[in-house]
Amino acid sequence: MRPIRVLLVDDELELVSTIAERLDLRGFEAEWETSVDKTMQRTDICTFDIAILDIKMPKISGLALKEKLEAKCPHMKFIFLTGHGSGADFEKGAAAAGEMFYLVKPIHIDVLVDKIQKALSDQGGKV
């Protein structure tokens, strides 16, 4: 069985590189980007199972990036990270988009792993 492939996108280099390293140690294949343009190039071949996206980035929101990625990779699942506000604030903002999986920074790696597994096991609807 192949490892789960994870793409992390956040403008905070230290954060995404650290999360990717911790996911790799837990048996995932994690790659990261801090640039939206490089993210779009990296996903020309859709090999990722799930993307973990920051909500607030300089050029594009995580929700807008999700739409772009989903058009290229319809099978991909998504988890969002937010460093602003609370989980309740995020739920209100993302309810219209039907998003279910999010984490408030700073994140705990075991909680993230649990969210990844839940998102990928969700067979109905979009995540």
Backbone atoms as SQL, in Angstrom:
CREATE TABLE atoms (id INTEGER PRIMARY KEY, chain TEXT, resi INTEGER, resn TEXT, atom TEXT, x REAL, y REAL, z REAL);
INSERT INTO atoms VALUES
  (1, 'A', 1, 'MET', 'N', 0.835, -1.178, 0.000),
  (2, 'A', 1, 'MET', 'CA', 0.000, 0.000, 0.000),
  (3, 'A', 1, 'MET', 'C', 0.879, 1.240, 0.000),
  (4, 'A', 2, 'ARG', 'N', 0.581, 2.176, -0.875),
  (5, 'A', 2, 'ARG', 'CA', 1.408, 3.372, -0.990),
  (6, 'A', 2, 'ARG', 'C', 1.088, 4.363, 0.128),
  (7, 'A', 3, 'PRO', 'N', 2.069, 5.185, 0.495),
  (8, 'A', 3, 'PRO', 'CA', 1.815, 6.171, 1.548),
  (9, 'A', 3, 'PRO', 'C', 0.845, 7.260, 1.061),
  (10, 'A', 4, 'ILE', 'N', 0.180, 7.889, 1.996),
  (11, 'A', 4, 'ILE', 'CA', -0.706, 9.011, 1.688),
  (12, 'A', 4, 'ILE', 'C', 0.166, 10.193, 1.304),
  (13, 'A', 5, 'ARG', 'N', -0.172, 10.833, 0.170),
  (14, 'A', 5, 'ARG', 'CA', 0.597, 11.982, -0.325),
  (15, 'A', 5, 'ARG', 'C', -0.099, 13.266, 0.102),
  (16, 'A', 6, 'VAL', 'N', 0.642, 14.115, 0.786),
  (17, 'A', 6, 'VAL', 'CA', 0.110, 15.348, 1.361),
  (18, 'A', 6, 'VAL', 'C', 0.846, 16.545, 0.763),
  (19, 'A', 7, 'LEU', 'N', 0.075, 17.565, 0.363),
  (20, 'A', 7, 'LEU', 'CA', 0.638, 18.829, -0.097),
  (21, 'A', 7, 'LEU', 'C', 0.266, 19.902, 0.919),
  (22, 'A', 8, 'LEU', 'N', 1.275, 20.578, 1.459),
  (23, 'A', 8, 'LEU', 'CA', 1.058, 21.671, 2.409),
  (24, 'A', 8, 'LEU', 'C', 1.350, 22.994, 1.717),
  (25, 'A', 9, 'VAL', 'N', 0.435, 23.965, 1.860),
  (26, 'A', 9, 'VAL', 'CA', 0.647, 25.277, 1.258),
  (27, 'A', 9, 'VAL', 'C', 0.371, 26.343, 2.316),
  (28, 'A', 10, 'ASP', 'N', 1.413, 27.093, 2.632),
  (29, 'A', 10, 'ASP', 'CA', 1.319, 28.160, 3.628),
  (30, 'A', 10, 'ASP', 'C', 2.466, 29.119, 3.339),
  (31, 'A', 11, 'ASP', 'N', 2.263, 30.402, 3.567),
  (32, 'A', 11, 'ASP', 'CA', 3.327, 31.365, 3.317),
  (33, 'A', 11, 'ASP', 'C', 4.370, 31.375, 4.429),
  (34, 'A', 12, 'GLU', 'N', 4.156, 30.617, 5.489),
  (35, 'A', 12, 'GLU', 'CA', 5.123, 30.518, 6.586),
  (36, 'A', 12, 'GLU', 'C', 6.040, 29.323, 6.346),
  (37, 'A', 13, 'LEU', 'N', 7.223, 29.590, 5.816),
  (38, 'A', 13, 'LEU', 'CA', 8.178, 28.547, 5.447),
  (39, 'A', 13, 'LEU', 'C', 8.500, 27.602, 6.604),
  (40, 'A', 14, 'GLU', 'N', 8.796, 28.151, 7.750),
  (41, 'A', 14, 'GLU', 'CA', 9.169, 27.307, 8.891),
  (42, 'A', 14, 'GLU', 'C', 8.030, 26.369, 9.288),
  (43, 'A', 15, 'LEU', 'N', 6.810, 26.874, 9.236),
  (44, 'A', 15, 'LEU', 'CA', 5.649, 26.057, 9.608),
  (45, 'A', 15, 'LEU', 'C', 5.459, 24.890, 8.652),
  (46, 'A', 16, 'VAL', 'N', 5.397, 25.156, 7.335),
  (47, 'A', 16, 'VAL', 'CA', 5.119, 24.056, 6.397),
  (48, 'A', 16, 'VAL', 'C', 6.254, 23.054, 6.325),
  (49, 'A', 17, 'SER', 'N', 7.480, 23.530, 6.422),
  (50, 'A', 17, 'SER', 'CA', 8.590, 22.578, 6.369),
  (51, 'A', 17, 'SER', 'C', 8.603, 21.689, 7.619),
  (52, 'A', 18, 'THR', 'N', 8.275, 22.261, 8.767),
  (53, 'A', 18, 'THR', 'CA', 8.229, 21.480, 10.007),
  (54, 'A', 18, 'THR', 'C', 7.081, 20.467, 9.982),
  (55, 'A', 19, 'ILE', 'N', 5.908, 20.896, 9.540),
  (56, 'A', 19, 'ILE', 'CA', 4.770, 19.970, 9.467),
  (57, 'A', 19, 'ILE', 'C', 5.071, 18.839, 8.498),
  (58, 'A', 20, 'ALA', 'N', 5.658, 19.171, 7.348),
  (59, 'A', 20, 'ALA', 'CA', 5.996, 18.145, 6.354),
  (60, 'A', 20, 'ALA', 'C', 6.971, 17.130, 6.944),
  (61, 'A', 21, 'GLU', 'N', 7.954, 17.622, 7.654),
  (62, 'A', 21, 'GLU', 'CA', 8.930, 16.720, 8.268),
  (63, 'A', 21, 'GLU', 'C', 8.261, 15.795, 9.288),
  (64, 'A', 22, 'ARG', 'N', 7.376, 16.341, 10.092),
  (65, 'A', 22, 'ARG', 'CA', 6.690, 15.530, 11.105),
  (66, 'A', 22, 'ARG', 'C', 5.748, 14.515, 10.469),
  (67, 'A', 23, 'LEU', 'N', 5.096, 14.895, 9.372),
  (68, 'A', 23, 'LEU', 'CA', 4.228, 13.937, 8.672),
  (69, 'A', 23, 'LEU', 'C', 5.061, 12.822, 8.045),
  (70, 'A', 24, 'ASP', 'N', 6.203, 13.178, 7.463),
  (71, 'A', 24, 'ASP', 'CA', 7.103, 12.165, 6.890),
  (72, 'A', 24, 'ASP', 'C', 7.509, 11.141, 7.945),
  (73, 'A', 25, 'LEU', 'N', 7.804, 11.608, 9.143),
  (74, 'A', 25, 'LEU', 'CA', 8.197, 10.708, 10.235),
  (75, 'A', 25, 'LEU', 'C', 7.068, 9.756, 10.625),
  (76, 'A', 26, 'ARG', 'N', 5.829, 10.133, 10.298),
  (77, 'A', 26, 'ARG', 'CA', 4.672, 9.295, 10.619),
  (78, 'A', 26, 'ARG', 'C', 4.204, 8.459, 9.423),
  (79, 'A', 27, 'GLY', 'N', 5.020, 8.392, 8.377),
  (80, 'A', 27, 'GLY', 'CA', 4.725, 7.509, 7.259),
  (81, 'A', 27, 'GLY', 'C', 3.993, 8.139, 6.085),
  (82, 'A', 28, 'PHE', 'N', 3.759, 9.437, 6.136),
  (83, 'A', 28, 'PHE', 'CA', 3.137, 10.134, 5.014),
  (84, 'A', 28, 'PHE', 'C', 4.234, 10.583, 4.054),
  (85, 'A', 29, 'GLU', 'N', 3.848, 10.888, 2.817),
  (86, 'A', 29, 'GLU', 'CA', 4.757, 11.527, 1.868),
  (87, 'A', 29, 'GLU', 'C', 4.300, 12.966, 1.765),
  (88, 'A', 30, 'ALA', 'N', 4.986, 13.858, 2.465),
  (89, 'A', 30, 'ALA', 'CA', 4.549, 15.247, 2.537),
  (90, 'A', 30, 'ALA', 'C', 5.497, 16.164, 1.772),
  (91, 'A', 31, 'GLU', 'N', 4.914, 17.039, 0.983),
  (92, 'A', 31, 'GLU', 'CA', 5.667, 18.061, 0.259),
  (93, 'A', 31, 'GLU', 'C', 5.021, 19.399, 0.571),
  (94, 'A', 32, 'TRP', 'N', 5.767, 20.484, 0.397),
  (95, 'A', 32, 'TRP', 'CA', 5.232, 21.787, 0.755),
  (96, 'A', 32, 'TRP', 'C', 5.608, 22.853, -0.260),
  (97, 'A', 33, 'GLU', 'N', 4.830, 23.909, -0.237),
  (98, 'A', 33, 'GLU', 'CA', 5.084, 25.093, -1.056),
  (99, 'A', 33, 'GLU', 'C', 4.688, 26.327, -0.268),
  (100, 'A', 34, 'THR', 'N', 5.357, 27.439, -0.552),
  (101, 'A', 34, 'THR', 'CA', 4.970, 28.726, 0.018),
  (102, 'A', 34, 'THR', 'C', 4.443, 29.660, -1.068),
  (103, 'A', 35, 'SER', 'N', 4.513, 29.225, -2.308),
  (104, 'A', 35, 'SER', 'CA', 4.090, 30.029, -3.453),
  (105, 'A', 35, 'SER', 'C', 2.900, 29.382, -4.160),
  (106, 'A', 36, 'VAL', 'N', 1.896, 30.192, -4.451),
  (107, 'A', 36, 'VAL', 'CA', 0.723, 29.686, -5.165),
  (108, 'A', 36, 'VAL', 'C', 1.105, 29.239, -6.573),
  (109, 'A', 37, 'ASP', 'N', 1.951, 30.029, -7.251),
  (110, 'A', 37, 'ASP', 'CA', 2.367, 29.672, -8.611),
  (111, 'A', 37, 'ASP', 'C', 3.087, 28.318, -8.636),
  (112, 'A', 38, 'LYS', 'N', 3.991, 28.104, -7.698),
  (113, 'A', 38, 'LYS', 'CA', 4.705, 26.824, -7.641),
  (114, 'A', 38, 'LYS', 'C', 3.764, 25.685, -7.254),
  (115, 'A', 39, 'THR', 'N', 2.778, 25.998, -6.424),
  (116, 'A', 39, 'THR', 'CA', 1.783, 24.984, -6.060),
  (117, 'A', 39, 'THR', 'C', 1.034, 24.524, -7.302),
  (118, 'A', 40, 'MET', 'N', 0.635, 25.463, -8.133),
  (119, 'A', 40, 'MET', 'CA', -0.120, 25.110, -9.336),
  (120, 'A', 40, 'MET', 'C', 0.758, 24.303, -10.304),
  (121, 'A', 41, 'GLN', 'N', 2.034, 24.639, -10.411),
  (122, 'A', 41, 'GLN', 'CA', 2.945, 23.861, -11.258),
  (123, 'A', 41, 'GLN', 'C', 3.122, 22.449, -10.703),
  (124, 'A', 42, 'ARG', 'N', 3.271, 22.345, -9.395),
  (125, 'A', 42, 'ARG', 'CA', 3.504, 21.050, -8.741),
  (126, 'A', 42, 'ARG', 'C', 2.311, 20.114, -8.922),
  (127, 'A', 43, 'THR', 'N', 1.127, 20.682, -9.081),
  (128, 'A', 43, 'THR', 'CA', -0.074, 19.853, -9.209),
  (129, 'A', 43, 'THR', 'C', -0.474, 19.624, -10.663),
  (130, 'A', 44, 'ASP', 'N', 0.436, 19.920, -11.609),
  (131, 'A', 44, 'ASP', 'CA', 0.141, 19.594, -13.017),
  (132, 'A', 44, 'ASP', 'C', -0.103, 18.097, -13.165),
  (133, 'A', 45, 'ILE', 'N', 0.615, 17.315, -12.403),
  (134, 'A', 45, 'ILE', 'CA', 0.360, 15.879, -12.321),
  (135, 'A', 45, 'ILE', 'C', -0.237, 15.658, -10.942),
  (136, 'A', 46, 'CYS', 'N', -1.487, 15.254, -10.919),
  (137, 'A', 46, 'CYS', 'CA', -2.224, 15.159, -9.652),
  (138, 'A', 46, 'CYS', 'C', -1.889, 13.864, -8.925),
  (139, 'A', 47, 'THR', 'N', -0.900, 13.941, -8.060),
  (140, 'A', 47, 'THR', 'CA', -0.491, 12.751, -7.319),
  (141, 'A', 47, 'THR', 'C', -0.752, 12.887, -5.824),
  (142, 'A', 48, 'PHE', 'N', -1.327, 14.018, -5.405),
  (143, 'A', 48, 'PHE', 'CA', -1.574, 14.235, -3.979),
  (144, 'A', 48, 'PHE', 'C', -2.971, 13.761, -3.607),
  (145, 'A', 49, 'ASP', 'N', -3.073, 13.165, -2.430),
  (146, 'A', 49, 'ASP', 'CA', -4.360, 12.715, -1.915),
  (147, 'A', 49, 'ASP', 'C', -5.099, 13.835, -1.199),
  (148, 'A', 50, 'ILE', 'N', -4.328, 14.702, -0.557),
  (149, 'A', 50, 'ILE', 'CA', -4.922, 15.741, 0.277),
  (150, 'A', 50, 'ILE', 'C', -4.017, 16.966, 0.280),
  (151, 'A', 51, 'ALA', 'N', -4.644, 18.144, 0.364),
  (152, 'A', 51, 'ALA', 'CA', -3.901, 19.395, 0.486),
  (153, 'A', 51, 'ALA', 'C', -4.292, 20.065, 1.795),
  (154, 'A', 52, 'ILE', 'N', -3.302, 20.600, 2.463),
  (155, 'A', 52, 'ILE', 'CA', -3.519, 21.344, 3.697),
  (156, 'A', 52, 'ILE', 'C', -3.172, 22.789, 3.374),
  (157, 'A', 53, 'LEU', 'N', -4.177, 23.653, 3.405),
  (158, 'A', 53, 'LEU', 'CA', -4.033, 25.019, 2.919),
  (159, 'A', 53, 'LEU', 'C', -4.242, 26.043, 4.014),
  (160, 'A', 54, 'ASP', 'N', -3.382, 27.055, 4.030),
  (161, 'A', 54, 'ASP', 'CA', -3.577, 28.191, 4.927),
  (162, 'A', 54, 'ASP', 'C', -4.726, 29.028, 4.364),
  (163, 'A', 55, 'ILE', 'N', -5.569, 29.535, 5.243),
  (164, 'A', 55, 'ILE', 'CA', -6.689, 30.365, 4.802),
  (165, 'A', 55, 'ILE', 'C', -6.214, 31.714, 4.294),
  (166, 'A', 56, 'LYS', 'N', -5.302, 32.362, 5.027),
  (167, 'A', 56, 'LYS', 'CA', -4.843, 33.701, 4.651),
  (168, 'A', 56, 'LYS', 'C', -3.423, 33.637, 4.129),
  (169, 'A', 57, 'MET', 'N', -3.295, 33.920, 2.823),
  (170, 'A', 57, 'MET', 'CA', -1.981, 34.007, 2.205),
  (171, 'A', 57, 'MET', 'C', -1.933, 35.316, 1.430),
  (172, 'A', 58, 'PRO', 'N', -0.737, 35.811, 1.117),
  (173, 'A', 58, 'PRO', 'CA', -0.623, 37.133, 0.494),
  (174, 'A', 58, 'PRO', 'C', -1.368, 37.319, -0.830),
  (175, 'A', 59, 'LYS', 'N', -1.305, 36.348, -1.726),
  (176, 'A', 59, 'LYS', 'CA', -1.876, 36.541, -3.065),
  (177, 'A', 59, 'LYS', 'C', -3.261, 35.935, -3.252),
  (178, 'A', 60, 'ILE', 'N', -3.611, 34.949, -2.437),
  (179, 'A', 60, 'ILE', 'CA', -4.860, 34.229, -2.662),
  (180, 'A', 60, 'ILE', 'C', -5.304, 33.584, -1.345),
  (181, 'A', 61, 'SER', 'N', -6.588, 33.478, -1.141),
  (182, 'A', 61, 'SER', 'CA', -7.065, 32.803, 0.066),
  (183, 'A', 61, 'SER', 'C', -6.993, 31.293, -0.142),
  (184, 'A', 62, 'GLY', 'N', -6.973, 30.567, 0.948),
  (185, 'A', 62, 'GLY', 'CA', -6.976, 29.111, 0.869),
  (186, 'A', 62, 'GLY', 'C', -8.212, 28.573, 0.174),
  (187, 'A', 63, 'LEU', 'N', -9.366, 29.232, 0.387),
  (188, 'A', 63, 'LEU', 'CA', -10.600, 28.786, -0.263),
  (189, 'A', 63, 'LEU', 'C', -10.527, 28.982, -1.784),
  (190, 'A', 64, 'ALA', 'N', -9.939, 30.095, -2.222),
  (191, 'A', 64, 'ALA', 'CA', -9.790, 30.331, -3.668),
  (192, 'A', 64, 'ALA', 'C', -8.781, 29.346, -4.263),
  (193, 'A', 65, 'LEU', 'N', -7.710, 29.072, -3.531),
  (194, 'A', 65, 'LEU', 'CA', -6.728, 28.093, -4.008),
  (195, 'A', 65, 'LEU', 'C', -7.357, 26.713, -4.104),
  (196, 'A', 66, 'LYS', 'N', -8.197, 26.378, -3.148),
  (197, 'A', 66, 'LYS', 'CA', -8.895, 25.090, -3.178),
  (198, 'A', 66, 'LYS', 'C', -9.671, 24.935, -4.484),
  (199, 'A', 67, 'GLU', 'N', -10.386, 25.989, -4.889),
  (200, 'A', 67, 'GLU', 'CA', -11.160, 25.927, -6.133),
  (201, 'A', 67, 'GLU', 'C', -10.258, 25.650, -7.324),
  (202, 'A', 68, 'LYS', 'N', -9.111, 26.304, -7.380),
  (203, 'A', 68, 'LYS', 'CA', -8.165, 26.085, -8.482),
  (204, 'A', 68, 'LYS', 'C', -7.626, 24.651, -8.470),
  (205, 'A', 69, 'LEU', 'N', -7.259, 24.175, -7.289),
  (206, 'A', 69, 'LEU', 'CA', -6.723, 22.817, -7.177),
  (207, 'A', 69, 'LEU', 'C', -7.782, 21.770, -7.491),
  (208, 'A', 70, 'GLU', 'N', -8.992, 22.025, -7.032),
  (209, 'A', 70, 'GLU', 'CA', -10.081, 21.079, -7.260),
  (210, 'A', 70, 'GLU', 'C', -10.386, 20.930, -8.757),
  (211, 'A', 71, 'ALA', 'N', -10.243, 22.021, -9.508),
  (212, 'A', 71, 'ALA', 'CA', -10.467, 21.966, -10.957),
  (213, 'A', 71, 'ALA', 'C', -9.434, 21.067, -11.630),
  (214, 'A', 72, 'LYS', 'N', -8.202, 21.071, -11.122),
  (215, 'A', 72, 'LYS', 'CA', -7.138, 20.242, -11.681),
  (216, 'A', 72, 'LYS', 'C', -7.163, 18.821, -11.127),
  (217, 'A', 73, 'CYS', 'N', -7.510, 18.693, -9.858),
  (218, 'A', 73, 'CYS', 'CA', -7.411, 17.417, -9.145),
  (219, 'A', 73, 'CYS', 'C', -8.707, 17.156, -8.379),
  (220, 'A', 74, 'PRO', 'N', -9.769, 16.746, -9.069),
  (221, 'A', 74, 'PRO', 'CA', -11.072, 16.609, -8.416),
  (222, 'A', 74, 'PRO', 'C', -11.116, 15.575, -7.290),
  (223, 'A', 75, 'HIS', 'N', -10.185, 14.654, -7.253),
  (224, 'A', 75, 'HIS', 'CA', -10.169, 13.627, -6.198),
  (225, 'A', 75, 'HIS', 'C', -9.562, 14.144, -4.888),
  (226, 'A', 76, 'MET', 'N', -8.846, 15.263, -4.955),
  (227, 'A', 76, 'MET', 'CA', -8.098, 15.763, -3.802),
  (228, 'A', 76, 'MET', 'C', -9.030, 16.219, -2.680),
  (229, 'A', 77, 'LYS', 'N', -8.659, 15.889, -1.457),
  (230, 'A', 77, 'LYS', 'CA', -9.368, 16.349, -0.264),
  (231, 'A', 77, 'LYS', 'C', -8.612, 17.537, 0.322),
  (232, 'A', 78, 'PHE', 'N', -9.261, 18.265, 1.226),
  (233, 'A', 78, 'PHE', 'CA', -8.667, 19.499, 1.751),
  (234, 'A', 78, 'PHE', 'C', -8.873, 19.648, 3.249),
  (235, 'A', 79, 'ILE', 'N', -7.855, 20.204, 3.881),
  (236, 'A', 79, 'ILE', 'CA', -7.906, 20.637, 5.270),
  (237, 'A', 79, 'ILE', 'C', -7.383, 22.066, 5.277),
  (238, 'A', 80, 'PHE', 'N', -7.997, 22.910, 6.093),
  (239, 'A', 80, 'PHE', 'CA', -7.590, 24.304, 6.159),
  (240, 'A', 80, 'PHE', 'C', -6.966, 24.635, 7.498),
  (241, 'A', 81, 'LEU', 'N', -5.970, 25.538, 7.448),
  (242, 'A', 81, 'LEU', 'CA', -5.329, 26.049, 8.646),
  (243, 'A', 81, 'LEU', 'C', -5.675, 27.530, 8.767),
  (244, 'A', 82, 'THR', 'N', -5.961, 27.973, 9.963),
  (245, 'A', 82, 'THR', 'CA', -6.199, 29.393, 10.187),
  (246, 'A', 82, 'THR', 'C', -5.430, 29.839, 11.417),
  (247, 'A', 83, 'GLY', 'N', -4.808, 30.985, 11.303),
  (248, 'A', 83, 'GLY', 'CA', -4.095, 31.559, 12.428),
  (249, 'A', 83, 'GLY', 'C', -4.822, 32.752, 12.986),
  (250, 'A', 84, 'HIS', 'N', -5.992, 33.020, 12.428),
  (251, 'A', 84, 'HIS', 'CA', -6.748, 34.217, 12.800),
  (252, 'A', 84, 'HIS', 'C', -8.121, 33.819, 13.306),
  (253, 'A', 85, 'GLY', 'N', -8.477, 34.313, 14.460),
  (254, 'A', 85, 'GLY', 'CA', -9.804, 34.031, 14.980),
  (255, 'A', 85, 'GLY', 'C', -9.880, 32.650, 15.586),
  (256, 'A', 86, 'SER', 'N', -11.092, 32.160, 15.697),
  (257, 'A', 86, 'SER', 'CA', -11.333, 30.865, 16.328),
  (258, 'A', 86, 'SER', 'C', -11.881, 29.884, 15.310),
  (259, 'A', 87, 'GLY', 'N', -12.006, 28.644, 15.735),
  (260, 'A', 87, 'GLY', 'CA', -12.625, 27.633, 14.887),
  (261, 'A', 87, 'GLY', 'C', -14.051, 28.006, 14.532),
  (262, 'A', 88, 'ALA', 'N', -14.763, 28.629, 15.479),
  (263, 'A', 88, 'ALA', 'CA', -16.143, 29.047, 15.214),
  (264, 'A', 88, 'ALA', 'C', -16.188, 30.112, 14.124),
  (265, 'A', 89, 'ASP', 'N', -15.233, 31.053, 14.156),
  (266, 'A', 89, 'ASP', 'CA', -15.168, 32.077, 13.110),
  (267, 'A', 89, 'ASP', 'C', -14.941, 31.424, 11.747),
  (268, 'A', 90, 'PHE', 'N', -14.054, 30.439, 11.711),
  (269, 'A', 90, 'PHE', 'CA', -13.777, 29.758, 10.451),
  (270, 'A', 90, 'PHE', 'C', -15.008, 29.015, 9.954),
  (271, 'A', 91, 'GLU', 'N', -15.677, 28.329, 10.846),
  (272, 'A', 91, 'GLU', 'CA', -16.877, 27.579, 10.459),
  (273, 'A', 91, 'GLU', 'C', -17.904, 28.490, 9.799),
  (274, 'A', 92, 'LYS', 'N', -18.103, 29.675, 10.349),
  (275, 'A', 92, 'LYS', 'CA', -19.059, 30.620, 9.762),
  (276, 'A', 92, 'LYS', 'C', -18.636, 31.009, 8.359),
  (277, 'A', 93, 'GLY', 'N', -17.349, 31.326, 8.186),
  (278, 'A', 93, 'GLY', 'CA', -16.862, 31.761, 6.886),
  (279, 'A', 93, 'GLY', 'C', -16.826, 30.668, 5.845),
  (280, 'A', 94, 'ALA', 'N', -16.614, 29.441, 6.262),
  (281, 'A', 94, 'ALA', 'CA', -16.461, 28.341, 5.314),
  (282, 'A', 94, 'ALA', 'C', -17.734, 27.535, 5.126),
  (283, 'A', 95, 'ALA', 'N', -18.770, 27.820, 5.909),
  (284, 'A', 95, 'ALA', 'CA', -19.999, 27.024, 5.836),
  (285, 'A', 95, 'ALA', 'C', -20.576, 27.017, 4.424),
  (286, 'A', 96, 'ALA', 'N', -20.542, 28.142, 3.756),
  (287, 'A', 96, 'ALA', 'CA', -21.101, 28.222, 2.404),
  (288, 'A', 96, 'ALA', 'C', -20.335, 27.342, 1.427),
  (289, 'A', 97, 'ALA', 'N', -19.057, 27.152, 1.678),
  (290, 'A', 97, 'ALA', 'CA', -18.237, 26.326, 0.786),
  (291, 'A', 97, 'ALA', 'C', -18.321, 24.848, 1.148),
  (292, 'A', 98, 'GLY', 'N', -18.996, 24.528, 2.228),
  (293, 'A', 98, 'GLY', 'CA', -19.165, 23.130, 2.614),
  (294, 'A', 98, 'GLY', 'C', -17.939, 22.492, 3.219),
  (295, 'A', 99, 'GLU', 'N', -17.013, 23.277, 3.730),
  (296, 'A', 99, 'GLU', 'CA', -15.782, 22.729, 4.305),
  (297, 'A', 99, 'GLU', 'C', -16.041, 22.170, 5.694),
  (298, 'A', 100, 'MET', 'N', -15.405, 21.058, 6.006),
  (299, 'A', 100, 'MET', 'CA', -15.610, 20.415, 7.291),
  (300, 'A', 100, 'MET', 'C', -14.328, 20.316, 8.107),
  (301, 'A', 101, 'PHE', 'N', -13.186, 20.329, 7.478),
  (302, 'A', 101, 'PHE', 'CA', -11.941, 20.052, 8.176),
  (303, 'A', 101, 'PHE', 'C', -11.055, 21.288, 8.228),
  (304, 'A', 102, 'TYR', 'N', -10.743, 21.714, 9.433),
  (305, 'A', 102, 'TYR', 'CA', -9.897, 22.879, 9.631),
  (306, 'A', 102, 'TYR', 'C', -9.175, 22.721, 10.966),
  (307, 'A', 103, 'LEU', 'N', -8.095, 23.458, 11.106),
  (308, 'A', 103, 'LEU', 'CA', -7.351, 23.497, 12.361),
  (309, 'A', 103, 'LEU', 'C', -6.934, 24.933, 12.621),
  (310, 'A', 104, 'VAL', 'N', -6.950, 25.319, 13.880),
  (311, 'A', 104, 'VAL', 'CA', -6.487, 26.634, 14.279),
  (312, 'A', 104, 'VAL', 'C', -5.021, 26.507, 14.691),
  (313, 'A', 105, 'LYS', 'N', -4.163, 27.387, 14.162),
  (314, 'A', 105, 'LYS', 'CA', -2.745, 27.382, 14.514),
  (315, 'A', 105, 'LYS', 'C', -2.589, 27.893, 15.947),
  (316, 'A', 106, 'PRO', 'N', -1.625, 27.405, 16.682),
  (317, 'A', 106, 'PRO', 'CA', -0.666, 26.361, 16.329),
  (318, 'A', 106, 'PRO', 'C', -1.349, 24.992, 16.351),
  (319, 'A', 107, 'ILE', 'N', -0.935, 24.149, 15.434),
  (320, 'A', 107, 'ILE', 'CA', -1.581, 22.845, 15.324),
  (321, 'A', 107, 'ILE', 'C', -0.787, 21.787, 16.083),
  (322, 'A', 108, 'HIS', 'N', -1.460, 20.737, 16.457),
  (323, 'A', 108, 'HIS', 'CA', -0.829, 19.576, 17.075),
  (324, 'A', 108, 'HIS', 'C', -0.787, 18.481, 16.012),
  (325, 'A', 109, 'ILE', 'N', 0.373, 17.905, 15.816),
  (326, 'A', 109, 'ILE', 'CA', 0.569, 16.947, 14.723),
  (327, 'A', 109, 'ILE', 'C', -0.361, 15.751, 14.824),
  (328, 'A', 110, 'ASP', 'N', -0.630, 15.252, 16.014),
  (329, 'A', 110, 'ASP', 'CA', -1.519, 14.094, 16.149),
  (330, 'A', 110, 'ASP', 'C', -2.952, 14.441, 15.758),
  (331, 'A', 111, 'VAL', 'N', -3.363, 15.663, 16.045),
  (332, 'A', 111, 'VAL', 'CA', -4.699, 16.125, 15.637),
  (333, 'A', 111, 'VAL', 'C', -4.749, 16.240, 14.115),
  (334, 'A', 112, 'LEU', 'N', -3.683, 16.756, 13.508),
  (335, 'A', 112, 'LEU', 'CA', -3.632, 16.855, 12.051),
  (336, 'A', 112, 'LEU', 'C', -3.700, 15.472, 11.409),
  (337, 'A', 113, 'VAL', 'N', -2.954, 14.523, 11.910),
  (338, 'A', 113, 'VAL', 'CA', -2.977, 13.159, 11.371),
  (339, 'A', 113, 'VAL', 'C', -4.390, 12.589, 11.450),
  (340, 'A', 114, 'ASP', 'N', -5.059, 12.807, 12.566),
  (341, 'A', 114, 'ASP', 'CA', -6.439, 12.349, 12.728),
  (342, 'A', 114, 'ASP', 'C', -7.358, 12.998, 11.695),
  (343, 'A', 115, 'LYS', 'N', -7.205, 14.313, 11.468),
  (344, 'A', 115, 'LYS', 'CA', -8.033, 15.022, 10.475),
  (345, 'A', 115, 'LYS', 'C', -7.763, 14.490, 9.066),
  (346, 'A', 116, 'ILE', 'N', -6.502, 14.212, 8.753),
  (347, 'A', 116, 'ILE', 'CA', -6.160, 13.671, 7.433),
  (348, 'A', 116, 'ILE', 'C', -6.861, 12.324, 7.236),
  (349, 'A', 117, 'GLN', 'N', -6.766, 11.457, 8.216),
  (350, 'A', 117, 'GLN', 'CA', -7.390, 10.140, 8.097),
  (351, 'A', 117, 'GLN', 'C', -8.909, 10.253, 7.970),
  (352, 'A', 118, 'LYS', 'N', -9.525, 11.153, 8.732),
  (353, 'A', 118, 'LYS', 'CA', -10.967, 11.341, 8.634),
  (354, 'A', 118, 'LYS', 'C', -11.363, 11.914, 7.280),
  (355, 'A', 119, 'ALA', 'N', -10.606, 12.881, 6.793),
  (356, 'A', 119, 'ALA', 'CA', -10.925, 13.481, 5.504),
  (357, 'A', 119, 'ALA', 'C', -10.840, 12.457, 4.376),
  (358, 'A', 120, 'LEU', 'N', -9.832, 11.607, 4.415),
  (359, 'A', 120, 'LEU', 'CA', -9.657, 10.612, 3.353),
  (360, 'A', 120, 'LEU', 'C', -10.623, 9.446, 3.475),
  (361, 'A', 121, 'SER', 'N', -11.142, 9.212, 4.657),
  (362, 'A', 121, 'SER', 'CA', -12.110, 8.116, 4.814),
  (363, 'A', 121, 'SER', 'C', -13.531, 8.570, 4.521),
  (364, 'A', 122, 'ASP', 'N', -13.738, 9.875, 4.351),
  (365, 'A', 122, 'ASP', 'CA', -15.069, 10.416, 4.055),
  (366, 'A', 122, 'ASP', 'C', -15.422, 10.082, 2.609),
  (367, 'A', 123, 'GLN', 'N', -16.350, 9.185, 2.428),
  (368, 'A', 123, 'GLN', 'CA', -16.724, 8.743, 1.085),
  (369, 'A', 123, 'GLN', 'C', -17.853, 9.563, 0.473),
  (370, 'A', 124, 'GLY', 'N', -18.572, 10.291, 1.293),
  (371, 'A', 124, 'GLY', 'CA', -19.683, 11.080, 0.770),
  (372, 'A', 124, 'GLY', 'C', -19.387, 12.553, 0.827),
  (373, 'A', 125, 'GLY', 'N', -19.769, 13.276, -0.208),
  (374, 'A', 125, 'GLY', 'CA', -19.626, 14.728, -0.195),
  (375, 'A', 125, 'GLY', 'C', -18.197, 15.171, -0.299),
  (376, 'A', 126, 'LYS', 'N', -18.035, 16.478, -0.369),
  (377, 'A', 126, 'LYS', 'CA', -16.712, 17.056, -0.483),
  (378, 'A', 126, 'LYS', 'C', -16.170, 17.333, 0.896),
  (379, 'A', 127, 'VAL', 'N', -14.882, 17.285, 0.990),
  (380, 'A', 127, 'VAL', 'CA', -14.219, 17.640, 2.229),
  (381, 'A', 127, 'VAL', 'C', -13.381, 18.857, 1.964);
